Amino acid sequence: MHPLLQSVSHRPWRLSPGPWIMKQTWHDLLFAHWPVSSAQIRPLVPAQLTLDTFDGQCWVGVIPFRMSGIRARHLPPIPSFSAFPELNLRTYVTCQGKPGVFFFSLDAGSRAAVWAARKFYHLPYFHADMSSHEQNGLIRYSSRRITTPAKLRATYKPVAEIRQRKKGTIEHWLTERYCLYTVHQSTVYRCDIHHLPWPLQDAEADLQLNTIAAASQIALPDTPPLLHFAKRLEVLIWPLRPAGDARV
């Protein structure tokens, strides 16, 4: 048993049956979230998924980070495929009562990862020219999508100690989600994941350039985002399965 599987009491539902198939480690994550009206988000999310709201608002997150140690179960990491930056644009949905994440876009610094994620997980990945560097506690991050004008240039850092957030808080609602949803050929699919509770820290950020949401036809409000940081998180990933599969 992987050590991560020894801690499951924090999960909102039991572990997915069957073995996990991939492990990743996520580093230097910034959660930048804005409230956005359901009227704007509803046309952009497949009708099969129910929008999840907090105090009546949808939330859109721009999430830059980098990954390492990407490997399939029982296999070592593959050079040139196991570590690269990633940038997610996401909102929150439910299906069959299980809250999860829906991605408008995912940018990655690896062509191979983009191809694999599109083919096997039906996710809207894009190849991008990306970098993520830490200097004296400050993360300097940049991303430029190769095919379309979607860019992010930012610096960010934590400004408080790690504090686990209680159920019912906006921070817990935004981050403690243990699956993603995608729709392919009218079928809803779910991918379960597992990790320990998020080690969140309050953060500050300078988003010098941010056209990621606009590239997905989302207009973010002209207000400061809600900002959180996580230094490191290990994640186990299960296969993509139809959400209606009785086994899950």
GURONU-203005 format. One record per residue: x, y, z of N, C-alpha, C in turn; residue in one letter; residue number from 1. Coordinates in Angstrom, 3 decimals. Layout:
<recs>
<<X Y Z> <X Y Z> <X Y Z> A NUM>
...
</recs>
This chain:
<recs>
<<0.846 -1.198 0.000> <0.000 0.000 0.000> <0.878 1.243 0.000> M 1>
<<0.524 2.199 -0.864> <1.259 3.458 -0.876> <0.985 4.199 0.438> H 2>
<<2.009 4.847 1.014> <1.810 5.553 2.294> <0.651 6.555 2.278> P 3>
<<0.383 7.191 1.140> <-0.708 8.158 1.081> <-2.062 7.513 1.378> L 4>
<<-2.187 6.233 1.078> <-3.468 5.552 1.253> <-3.756 5.187 2.697> L 5>
<<-2.808 5.433 3.583> <-3.023 5.171 4.999> <-3.801 6.295 5.678> Q 6>
<<-3.989 7.413 4.967> <-4.736 8.540 5.529> <-5.896 8.868 4.585> S 7>
<<-7.101 8.471 4.982> <-8.266 8.659 4.113> <-9.454 9.282 4.834> V 8>
<<-9.342 9.526 6.131> <-10.501 9.988 6.905> <-10.979 11.380 6.475> S 9>
<<-10.111 12.159 5.822> <-10.482 13.508 5.410> <-11.262 13.530 4.102> H 10>
<<-11.319 12.406 3.410> <-11.953 12.357 2.100> <-13.479 12.485 2.201> R 11>
<<-14.123 13.113 1.202> <-15.589 13.213 1.222> <-16.277 11.922 0.804> P 12>
<<-15.578 11.000 0.151> <-16.104 9.670 -0.171> <-14.937 8.696 -0.181> W 13>
<<-15.253 7.414 -0.184> <-14.225 6.399 -0.074> <-13.351 6.371 -1.330> R 14>
<<-12.211 5.738 -1.205> <-11.297 5.623 -2.326> <-11.944 4.896 -3.494> L 15>
<<-11.542 5.284 -4.687> <-12.023 4.607 -5.880> <-11.546 3.156 -5.868> S 16>
<<-12.399 2.216 -6.284> <-11.959 0.819 -6.353> <-10.925 0.639 -7.455> P 17>
<<-10.151 -0.411 -7.333> <-9.108 -0.650 -8.313> <-7.857 0.145 -7.987> G 18>
<<-6.762 -0.171 -8.644> <-5.493 0.471 -8.328> <-5.358 1.861 -8.947> P 19>
<<-4.652 2.722 -8.261> <-4.247 3.982 -8.883> <-3.248 3.652 -9.995> W 20>
<<-3.150 4.553 -10.976> <-2.292 4.255 -12.123> <-1.186 5.276 -12.345> I 21>
<<-1.236 6.398 -11.623> <-0.215 7.424 -11.835> <0.041 8.180 -10.543> M 22>
<<1.291 8.593 -10.358> <1.670 9.420 -9.219> <2.320 10.698 -9.733> K 23>
<<2.007 11.808 -9.070> <2.607 13.099 -9.382> <2.922 13.832 -8.084> Q 24>
<<3.882 14.737 -8.137> <4.126 15.662 -7.036> <3.977 17.073 -7.574> T 25>
<<3.145 17.866 -6.901> <2.884 19.240 -7.311> <3.645 20.200 -6.397> W 26>
<<4.237 21.228 -7.004> <5.082 22.168 -6.262> <4.647 23.609 -6.530> H 27>
<<4.813 24.452 -5.514> <4.702 25.908 -5.646> <3.409 26.334 -6.338> D 28>
<<2.293 25.847 -5.825> <0.992 26.179 -6.402> <0.495 27.530 -5.893> L 29>
<<-0.022 28.312 -6.804> <-0.800 29.491 -6.453> <-2.247 29.226 -6.816> L 30>
<<-3.143 29.396 -5.856> <-4.572 29.389 -6.123> <-5.031 30.848 -6.186> F 31>
<<-5.380 31.314 -7.385> <-5.928 32.663 -7.557> <-7.379 32.501 -8.010> A 32>
<<-8.318 32.905 -7.174> <-9.741 32.657 -7.431> <-10.531 33.966 -7.470> H 33>
<<-11.490 33.993 -8.413> <-12.400 35.118 -8.544> <-13.842 34.615 -8.550> W 34>
<<-14.789 35.331 -7.917> <-16.211 34.985 -8.061> <-16.724 35.442 -9.423> P 35>
<<-17.468 34.553 -10.081> <-18.013 34.847 -11.409> <-19.455 34.356 -11.426> V 36>
<<-20.320 35.083 -12.082> <-21.736 34.741 -12.061> <-22.007 33.431 -12.794> S 37>
<<-23.030 32.728 -12.331> <-23.451 31.504 -13.006> <-23.889 31.778 -14.438> S 38>
<<-24.459 32.947 -14.686> <-24.914 33.288 -16.030> <-23.757 33.306 -17.021> A 39>
<<-22.577 33.705 -16.562> <-21.425 33.709 -17.458> <-20.836 32.314 -17.629> Q 40>
<<-20.833 31.506 -16.569> <-20.165 30.209 -16.607> <-21.038 29.125 -17.234> I 41>
<<-22.355 29.199 -17.062> <-23.224 28.104 -17.510> <-23.057 27.748 -18.996> R 42>
<<-22.957 28.701 -19.916> <-22.804 28.321 -21.328> <-21.457 27.664 -21.642> P 43>
<<-20.498 27.765 -20.753> <-19.147 27.262 -21.016> <-18.899 25.881 -20.421> L 44>
<<-19.861 25.378 -19.653> <-19.730 24.072 -18.991> <-20.786 23.133 -19.563> V 45>
<<-20.418 21.913 -19.919> <-21.412 20.981 -20.478> <-22.645 20.862 -19.593> P 46>
<<-23.807 20.776 -20.249> <-25.080 20.765 -19.526> <-25.228 19.568 -18.602> A 47>
<<-24.471 18.491 -18.868> <-24.564 17.296 -18.017> <-24.005 17.528 -16.622> Q 48>
<<-23.239 18.588 -16.434> <-22.615 18.886 -15.147> <-23.362 20.020 -14.458> L 49>
<<-23.559 19.879 -13.149> <-24.218 20.907 -12.351> <-23.183 21.874 -11.807> T 50>
<<-23.403 23.167 -12.017> <-22.482 24.162 -11.469> <-22.521 24.116 -9.945> L 51>
<<-21.351 24.142 -9.322> <-21.247 24.185 -7.868> <-20.961 25.620 -7.454> D 52>
<<-21.693 26.116 -6.487> <-21.538 27.513 -6.078> <-21.294 27.610 -4.580> T 53>
<<-20.670 28.710 -4.187> <-20.449 29.027 -2.773> <-21.090 30.379 -2.523> F 54>
<<-22.067 30.417 -1.625> <-22.833 31.642 -1.354> <-23.404 32.229 -2.636> D 55>
<<-23.864 31.338 -3.546> <-24.539 31.782 -4.752> <-23.648 32.174 -5.903> G 56>
<<-22.338 32.056 -5.734> <-21.405 32.448 -6.783> <-20.619 31.249 -7.297> Q 57>
<<-20.428 31.201 -8.619> <-19.401 30.322 -9.161> <-18.040 30.952 -8.890> C 58>
<<-17.013 30.115 -8.913> <-15.651 30.611 -8.742> <-14.777 30.064 -9.861> W 59>
<<-13.908 30.911 -10.366> <-12.952 30.528 -11.409> <-11.549 30.662 -10.844> V 60>
<<-10.751 29.618 -11.035> <-9.394 29.611 -10.509> <-8.346 29.573 -11.610> G 61>
<<-7.326 30.396 -11.457> <-6.119 30.331 -12.274> <-5.032 29.747 -11.377> V 62>
<<-4.501 28.573 -11.767> <-3.646 27.795 -10.866> <-2.304 27.489 -11.542> I 63>
<<-1.272 28.295 -11.330> <0.057 27.944 -11.835> <0.817 27.094 -10.818> P 64>
<<1.595 26.140 -11.325> <2.424 25.302 -10.457> <3.406 24.542 -11.334> F 65>
<<4.183 23.684 -10.741> <5.033 22.778 -11.515> <4.901 21.373 -10.939> R 66>
<<5.154 20.389 -11.793> <5.029 18.998 -11.404> <6.379 18.303 -11.521> M 67>
<<6.557 17.269 -10.701> <7.751 16.427 -10.798> <7.363 14.997 -10.423> S 68>
<<8.280 14.080 -10.677> <8.071 12.696 -10.278> <6.876 12.041 -10.926> G 69>
<<6.486 12.492 -12.109> <5.332 11.911 -12.792> <5.719 10.514 -13.285> I 70>
<<4.953 9.537 -12.870> <5.274 8.163 -13.277> <4.025 7.298 -13.220> R 71>
<<4.017 6.280 -14.060> <2.976 5.274 -13.997> <3.277 4.313 -12.848> A 72>
<<2.259 3.660 -12.352> <2.421 2.700 -11.266> <3.422 1.611 -11.667> R 73>
<<4.335 1.301 -10.761> <5.355 0.262 -10.926> <6.449 0.644 -11.929> H 74>
<<6.440 1.881 -12.445> <7.456 2.297 -13.401> <8.190 3.517 -12.870> L 75>
<<9.463 3.685 -13.242> <10.196 4.886 -12.836> <9.776 6.083 -13.677> P 76>
<<10.089 7.297 -13.227> <9.806 8.473 -14.057> <10.550 8.403 -15.381> P 77>
<<9.917 8.923 -16.427> <10.526 8.946 -17.758> <11.142 10.319 -17.987> I 78>
<<12.445 10.381 -18.301> <13.075 11.680 -18.566> <12.323 12.440 -19.663> P 79>
<<12.252 13.757 -19.501> <11.574 14.684 -20.413> <10.052 14.608 -20.316> S 80>
<<9.522 13.670 -19.529> <8.073 13.543 -19.371> <7.662 13.690 -17.907> F 81>
<<8.612 13.653 -16.998> <8.286 13.514 -15.580> <8.281 14.828 -14.805> S 82>
<<8.687 15.939 -15.427> <8.733 17.202 -14.691> <8.549 18.368 -15.657> A 83>
<<7.586 19.241 -15.351> <7.346 20.414 -16.188> <6.333 21.319 -15.477> F 84>
<<6.272 22.592 -15.865> <5.240 23.481 -15.311> <3.870 23.171 -15.904> P 85>
<<2.839 23.554 -15.161> <1.467 23.425 -15.649> <0.674 24.633 -15.165> E 86>
<<-0.379 24.950 -15.912> <-1.235 26.098 -15.587> <-2.677 25.711 -15.885> L 87>
<<-3.534 25.792 -14.874> <-4.919 25.362 -15.016> <-5.878 26.534 -14.883> N 88>
<<-6.934 26.490 -15.688> <-8.076 27.394 -15.553> <-9.282 26.513 -15.267> L 89>
<<-9.943 26.731 -14.128> <-10.949 25.768 -13.702> <-12.109 26.430 -12.979> R 90>
<<-13.199 25.669 -12.896> <-14.322 26.021 -12.048> <-14.780 24.754 -11.341> T 91>
<<-15.936 24.818 -10.667> <-16.338 23.737 -9.781> <-17.745 23.260 -10.126> Y 92>
<<-17.886 21.945 -10.150> <-19.128 21.314 -10.579> <-19.430 20.124 -9.683> V 93>
<<-20.644 19.594 -9.833> <-20.992 18.332 -9.185> <-21.627 17.411 -10.214> T 94>
<<-21.551 16.129 -9.942> <-22.222 15.118 -10.754> <-22.556 13.955 -9.840> C 95>
<<-23.804 13.554 -9.813> <-24.258 12.473 -8.943> <-23.890 12.739 -7.478> Q 96>
<<-23.926 14.009 -7.106> <-23.670 14.396 -5.724> <-22.218 14.493 -5.317> G 97>
<<-21.292 14.251 -6.260> <-19.873 14.305 -5.920> <-19.255 15.587 -6.476> K 98>
<<-18.759 16.478 -5.601> <-18.150 17.716 -6.079> <-16.796 17.448 -6.715> P 99>
<<-16.514 18.186 -7.777> <-15.237 18.016 -8.463> <-14.833 19.274 -9.197> G 100>
<<-13.845 19.125 -10.053> <-13.252 20.228 -10.806> <-13.575 20.056 -12.282> V 101>
<<-13.872 21.163 -12.950> <-14.011 21.171 -14.399> <-12.991 22.146 -14.967> F 102>
<<-12.223 21.688 -15.949> <-11.154 22.501 -16.522> <-11.596 23.132 -17.839> F 103>
<<-11.445 24.450 -17.930> <-11.608 25.141 -19.200> <-10.366 24.970 -20.067> F 104>
<<-9.196 24.962 -19.425> <-7.949 24.761 -20.151> <-6.868 24.315 -19.183> S 105>
<<-5.882 23.613 -19.741> <-4.699 23.209 -18.992> <-3.501 23.398 -19.921> L 106>
<<-2.555 24.215 -19.506> <-1.326 24.415 -20.274> <-0.209 23.619 -19.623> D 107>
<<0.641 23.017 -20.440> <1.756 22.223 -19.931> <2.992 22.469 -20.778> A 108>
<<4.145 22.364 -20.138> <5.411 22.586 -20.813> <5.976 21.349 -21.472> G 109>
<<5.165 20.332 -21.679> <5.600 19.068 -22.285> <4.643 18.681 -23.398> S 110>
<<5.150 18.567 -24.621> <4.313 18.140 -25.744> <3.764 16.734 -25.508> R 111>
<<4.625 15.841 -24.977> <4.200 14.461 -24.747> <3.054 14.395 -23.742> A 112>
<<3.143 15.194 -22.678> <2.083 15.200 -21.672> <0.780 15.732 -22.254> A 113>
<<0.869 16.756 -23.084> <-0.326 17.305 -23.720> <-0.999 16.242 -24.589> V 114>
<<-0.217 15.538 -25.385> <-0.773 14.497 -26.256> <-1.442 13.402 -25.430> W 115>
<<-0.755 12.932 -24.381> <-1.290 11.835 -23.570> <-2.563 12.244 -22.848> A 116>
<<-2.584 13.454 -22.283> <-3.764 13.897 -21.530> <-4.968 14.100 -22.444> A 117>
<<-4.737 14.587 -23.643> <-5.837 14.747 -24.594> <-6.380 13.391 -25.043> R 118>
<<-5.482 12.450 -25.307> <-5.900 11.159 -25.834> <-6.562 10.281 -24.782> K 119>
<<-5.970 10.202 -23.589> <-6.435 9.235 -22.595> <-7.377 9.835 -21.545> F 120>
<<-7.340 11.180 -21.377> <-8.203 11.795 -20.364> <-9.175 12.820 -20.959> Y 121>
<<-9.119 13.034 -22.267> <-10.066 13.925 -22.951> <-10.112 15.314 -22.300> H 122>
<<-8.952 15.804 -21.932> <-8.860 17.107 -21.278> <-8.299 18.151 -22.246> L 123>
<<-8.725 19.414 -22.120> <-8.306 20.472 -23.051> <-6.905 21.015 -22.735> P 124>
<<-5.916 20.154 -22.940> <-4.517 20.544 -22.715> <-3.961 21.290 -23.924> Y 125>
<<-3.042 22.215 -23.644> <-2.345 22.971 -24.680> <-0.856 23.017 -24.349> F 126>
<<-0.043 22.955 -25.392> <1.396 23.102 -25.178> <1.736 24.583 -25.029> H 127>
<<2.620 24.883 -24.096> <3.001 26.271 -23.826> <4.478 26.365 -23.519> A 128>
<<5.038 27.534 -23.777> <6.408 27.856 -23.377> <6.318 28.382 -21.950> D 129>
<<6.876 27.637 -20.980> <6.621 27.919 -19.576> <7.900 27.887 -18.764> M 130>
<<7.896 28.622 -17.660> <9.002 28.554 -16.701> <8.485 28.850 -15.308> S 131>
<<9.120 28.228 -14.314> <8.783 28.460 -12.913> <10.069 28.369 -12.104> S 132>
<<10.413 29.467 -11.435> <11.656 29.509 -10.664> <11.393 30.122 -9.295> H 133>
<<12.053 29.598 -8.291> <11.965 30.133 -6.927> <13.251 30.852 -6.572> E 134>
<<13.129 32.047 -6.015> <14.286 32.829 -5.587> <13.944 33.525 -4.278> Q 135>
<<14.619 33.096 -3.203> <14.400 33.690 -1.880> <12.924 33.663 -1.474> N 136>
<<12.277 32.537 -1.783> <10.886 32.373 -1.389> <9.869 32.944 -2.353> G 137>
<<10.320 33.636 -3.391> <9.424 34.234 -4.379> <9.405 33.368 -5.632> L 138>
<<8.212 33.010 -6.095> <8.067 32.213 -7.302> <7.874 33.156 -8.493> I 139>
<<8.716 32.981 -9.506> <8.582 33.739 -10.751> <8.074 32.775 -11.823> R 140>
<<6.916 33.080 -12.373> <6.225 32.141 -13.243> <5.823 32.828 -14.542> Y 141>
<<6.000 32.118 -15.654> <5.531 32.650 -16.929> <5.033 31.513 -17.803> S 142>
<<4.015 31.807 -18.610> <3.452 30.823 -19.528> <2.947 31.550 -20.761> S 143>
<<3.286 31.006 -21.931> <2.805 31.548 -23.207> <2.351 30.383 -24.069> R 144>
<<1.049 30.261 -24.282> <0.515 29.170 -25.084> <1.017 29.292 -26.526> R 145>
<<1.381 28.165 -27.107> <1.988 28.180 -28.433> <0.985 28.564 -29.507> I 146>
<<-0.240 28.086 -29.418> <-1.183 28.219 -30.525> <-2.115 29.424 -30.434> T 147>
<<-2.373 29.917 -29.239> <-3.324 31.017 -29.075> <-2.755 32.028 -28.075> T 148>
<<-3.250 33.269 -28.080> <-2.701 34.296 -27.189> <-3.202 34.159 -25.760> P 149>
<<-2.752 33.124 -25.087> <-3.104 32.910 -23.679> <-1.811 32.952 -22.872> A 150>
<<-1.684 33.946 -22.011> <-0.427 34.164 -21.313> <-0.653 34.423 -19.826> K 151>
<<0.347 34.069 -19.049> <0.382 34.442 -17.635> <1.812 34.795 -17.275> L 152>
<<1.980 35.915 -16.634> <3.277 36.278 -16.061> <2.996 36.787 -14.652> R 153>
<<3.615 36.145 -13.663> <3.270 36.460 -12.276> <4.437 36.174 -11.346> A 154>
<<4.428 36.840 -10.225> <5.278 36.491 -9.089> <4.366 36.293 -7.892> T 155>
<<4.714 35.347 -7.043> <3.866 35.092 -5.881> <4.668 34.422 -4.774> Y 156>
<<4.129 34.502 -3.556> <4.793 33.889 -2.408> <3.801 33.725 -1.271> K 157>
<<4.075 32.804 -0.350> <3.241 32.687 0.845> <3.558 33.815 1.820> P 158>
<<2.551 34.192 2.595> <2.750 35.276 3.564> <2.272 34.885 4.954> V 159>
<<1.981 33.606 5.163> <1.534 33.133 6.474> <1.924 31.677 6.621> A 160>
<<1.776 31.170 7.826> <2.099 29.771 8.088> <1.026 28.851 7.499> E 161>
<<1.379 27.585 7.363> <0.425 26.585 6.889> <-0.722 26.467 7.889> I 162>
<<-1.938 26.451 7.348> <-3.126 26.321 8.187> <-4.162 25.503 7.431> R 163>
<<-4.507 24.338 7.950> <-5.533 23.538 7.297> <-6.898 24.173 7.531> Q 164>
<<-7.698 24.224 6.470> <-8.950 24.950 6.516> <-10.110 24.010 6.826> R 165>
<<-11.040 24.499 7.628> <-12.151 23.673 8.082> <-13.229 23.565 7.023> K 166>
<<-13.933 22.446 7.059> <-15.071 22.244 6.176> <-16.080 23.362 6.393> K 167>
<<-16.591 23.885 5.310> <-17.524 24.993 5.377> <-16.907 26.329 5.034> G 168>
<<-15.584 26.414 5.048> <-14.903 27.650 4.654> <-14.740 27.680 3.138> T 169>
<<-14.567 28.871 2.587> <-14.372 29.005 1.147> <-13.085 28.317 0.722> I 170>
<<-12.053 28.373 1.551> <-10.780 27.747 1.189> <-10.916 26.228 1.065> E 171>
<<-11.612 25.618 2.004> <-11.838 24.176 1.952> <-12.683 23.821 0.736> H 172>
<<-13.725 24.589 0.476> <-14.617 24.327 -0.647> <-13.877 24.409 -1.984> W 173>
<<-12.967 25.355 -2.121> <-12.249 25.539 -3.372> <-11.219 24.442 -3.633> L 174>
<<-10.617 23.899 -2.594> <-9.433 23.063 -2.803> <-9.624 21.588 -2.474> T 175>
<<-10.473 21.260 -1.511> <-10.590 19.856 -1.096> <-11.576 19.110 -2.000> E 176>
<<-11.121 18.852 -3.207> <-11.927 18.169 -4.218> <-11.107 16.999 -4.749> R 177>
<<-11.740 15.855 -4.844> <-10.985 14.629 -5.085> <-11.354 13.947 -6.401> Y 178>
<<-11.799 14.767 -7.370> <-12.004 14.236 -8.716> <-12.100 15.391 -9.697> C 179>
<<-11.914 15.056 -10.960> <-12.178 15.980 -12.048> <-13.229 15.357 -12.956> L 180>
<<-13.939 16.223 -13.679> <-14.934 15.777 -14.645> <-14.586 16.307 -16.030> Y 181>
<<-14.873 15.503 -17.027> <-14.795 15.939 -18.408> <-15.919 15.260 -19.170> T 182>
<<-16.320 15.846 -20.275> <-17.383 15.278 -21.097> <-16.821 15.016 -22.482> V 183>
<<-16.959 13.781 -22.945> <-16.446 13.370 -24.252> <-17.522 12.593 -24.977> H 184>
<<-17.887 13.072 -26.171> <-18.947 12.440 -26.969> <-20.218 12.233 -26.138> Q 185>
<<-20.594 13.293 -25.426> <-21.825 13.370 -24.627> <-21.819 12.502 -23.373> S 186>
<<-20.713 11.826 -23.087> <-20.604 11.005 -21.881> <-19.784 11.731 -20.828> T 187>
<<-20.286 11.750 -19.595> <-19.542 12.355 -18.484> <-18.553 11.338 -17.940> V 188>
<<-17.308 11.766 -17.816> <-16.262 10.933 -17.238> <-15.732 11.581 -15.963> Y 189>
<<-15.326 10.735 -15.027> <-14.737 11.211 -13.786> <-13.377 10.553 -13.578> R 190>
<<-12.428 11.329 -13.103> <-11.121 10.813 -12.701> <-10.934 11.108 -11.224> C 191>
<<-10.828 10.062 -10.412> <-10.606 10.242 -8.981> <-9.127 10.435 -8.687> D 192>
<<-8.860 11.231 -7.664> <-7.494 11.430 -7.191> <-7.486 11.296 -5.666> I 193>
<<-6.284 11.190 -5.114> <-6.152 11.141 -3.663> <-4.892 11.877 -3.251> H 194>
<<-5.002 12.600 -2.154> <-3.856 13.287 -1.558> <-4.211 13.614 -0.119> H 195>
<<-3.254 14.050 0.635> <-3.503 14.521 1.989> <-4.199 15.882 1.936> L 196>
<<-4.764 16.353 3.048> <-5.382 17.678 3.035> <-4.396 18.748 2.571> P 197>
<<-4.894 19.737 1.859> <-4.027 20.778 1.315> <-3.314 21.567 2.423> W 198>
<<-1.984 21.714 2.330> <-1.231 22.534 3.294> <-1.254 24.006 2.873> P 199>
<<-2.396 24.650 3.019> <-2.594 25.987 2.460> <-1.944 27.069 3.310> L 200>
<<-1.417 28.059 2.609> <-0.917 29.292 3.225> <-1.561 30.475 2.515> Q 201>
<<-1.884 31.523 3.268> <-2.287 32.760 2.616> <-1.131 33.250 1.753> D 202>
<<-1.447 33.972 0.667> <-0.421 34.351 -0.297> <-0.644 35.768 -0.783> A 203>
<<0.404 36.298 -1.409> <0.267 37.531 -2.173> <0.865 37.281 -3.555> E 204>
<<0.357 38.007 -4.541> <0.786 37.777 -5.914> <0.722 39.072 -6.715> A 205>
<<1.586 39.153 -7.688> <1.561 40.229 -8.669> <1.310 39.573 -10.021> D 206>
<<0.058 39.651 -10.490> <-0.316 39.074 -11.781> <-0.097 40.144 -12.846> L 207>
<<1.132 40.186 -13.354> <1.509 41.259 -14.272> <0.816 41.144 -15.618> Q 208>
<<0.557 39.914 -16.057> <-0.123 39.662 -17.317> <-0.956 38.399 -17.148> L 209>
<<-2.244 38.477 -17.458> <-3.123 37.325 -17.256> <-4.232 37.346 -18.304> N 210>
<<-4.033 36.586 -19.383> <-5.063 36.476 -20.417> <-5.586 35.046 -20.513> T 211>
<<-5.335 34.240 -19.504> <-5.745 32.834 -19.527> <-7.265 32.704 -19.549> I 212>
<<-7.941 33.433 -18.693> <-9.399 33.345 -18.650> <-10.026 33.918 -19.921> A 213>
<<-9.515 35.028 -20.385> <-10.059 35.648 -21.590> <-9.960 34.715 -22.787> A 214>
<<-8.915 33.892 -22.840> <-8.762 32.944 -23.944> <-9.861 31.895 -23.947> A 215>
<<-10.520 31.688 -22.798> <-11.655 30.772 -22.703> <-12.986 31.514 -22.630> S 216>
<<-12.972 32.797 -23.034> <-14.186 33.616 -23.090> <-14.775 33.882 -21.717> Q 217>
<<-13.898 33.992 -20.721> <-14.325 34.314 -19.359> <-13.785 35.688 -18.999> I 218>
<<-14.669 36.569 -18.563> <-14.275 37.902 -18.109> <-14.182 37.887 -16.588> A 219>
<<-12.971 37.950 -16.070> <-12.785 37.989 -14.620> <-13.152 39.371 -14.094> L 220>
<<-13.717 39.453 -12.892> <-14.058 40.763 -12.334> <-12.801 41.577 -12.024> P 221>
<<-12.959 42.871 -12.053> <-11.839 43.778 -11.779> <-11.693 43.974 -10.276> D 222>
<<-11.480 42.870 -9.582> <-11.304 42.878 -8.130> <-10.132 41.980 -7.781> T 223>
<<-9.483 42.204 -6.647> <-8.353 41.337 -6.273> <-8.816 39.896 -6.079> P 224>
<<-8.042 38.941 -6.529> <-8.419 37.535 -6.331> <-8.166 37.085 -4.901> P 225>
<<-8.824 36.001 -4.540> <-8.543 35.295 -3.293> <-7.307 34.434 -3.539> L 226>
<<-6.261 34.599 -2.727> <-4.958 33.998 -3.012> <-4.530 33.020 -1.922> L 227>
<<-4.083 31.840 -2.353> <-3.520 30.844 -1.445> <-2.343 30.152 -2.115> H 228>
<<-1.482 29.583 -1.308> <-0.245 28.958 -1.792> <-0.106 27.598 -1.136> F 229>
<<0.460 26.653 -1.885> <0.820 25.350 -1.326> <2.196 24.968 -1.866> A 230>
<<3.088 24.634 -0.976> <4.471 24.360 -1.375> <4.623 23.028 -2.076> K 231>
<<3.949 21.982 -1.575> <4.182 20.650 -2.133> <3.020 19.724 -1.771> R 232>
<<2.639 18.874 -2.728> <1.576 17.904 -2.484> <1.805 16.695 -3.384> L 233>
<<1.778 15.500 -2.788> <1.858 14.260 -3.557> <0.450 13.786 -3.885> E 234>
<<0.272 13.285 -5.119> <-1.062 12.960 -5.615> <-1.044 11.610 -6.311> V 235>
<<-2.058 10.794 -6.037> <-2.298 9.543 -6.745> <-3.510 9.728 -7.647> L 236>
<<-3.455 9.136 -8.843> <-4.482 9.346 -9.853> <-5.000 8.006 -10.356> I 237>
<<-6.315 7.914 -10.491> <-6.970 6.704 -10.979> <-7.325 6.859 -12.462> W 238>
<<-7.722 5.786 -13.126> <-8.116 5.902 -14.539> <-9.379 6.731 -14.707> P 239>
<<-9.539 7.279 -15.888> <-10.769 7.956 -16.254> <-11.855 6.908 -16.489> L 240>
<<-13.031 7.131 -15.870> <-14.140 6.189 -16.009> <-15.434 6.959 -16.236> R 241>
<<-16.412 6.351 -16.926> <-17.718 6.995 -17.032> <-18.289 7.269 -15.644> P 242>
<<-18.816 8.461 -15.449> <-19.342 8.816 -14.125> <-20.510 7.949 -13.722> A 243>
<<-21.203 7.339 -14.696> <-22.330 6.480 -14.391> <-21.959 5.064 -14.069> G 244>
<<-20.652 4.746 -14.062> <-20.183 3.398 -13.768> <-20.558 3.045 -12.335> D 245>
<<-21.311 2.006 -12.130> <-21.797 1.655 -10.789> <-20.667 1.319 -9.837> A 246>
<<-19.514 0.962 -10.370> <-18.398 0.598 -9.506> <-17.823 1.807 -8.774> R 247>
<<-18.077 3.010 -9.257> <-17.470 4.183 -8.656> <-18.525 5.108 -8.046> V 248>
</recs>
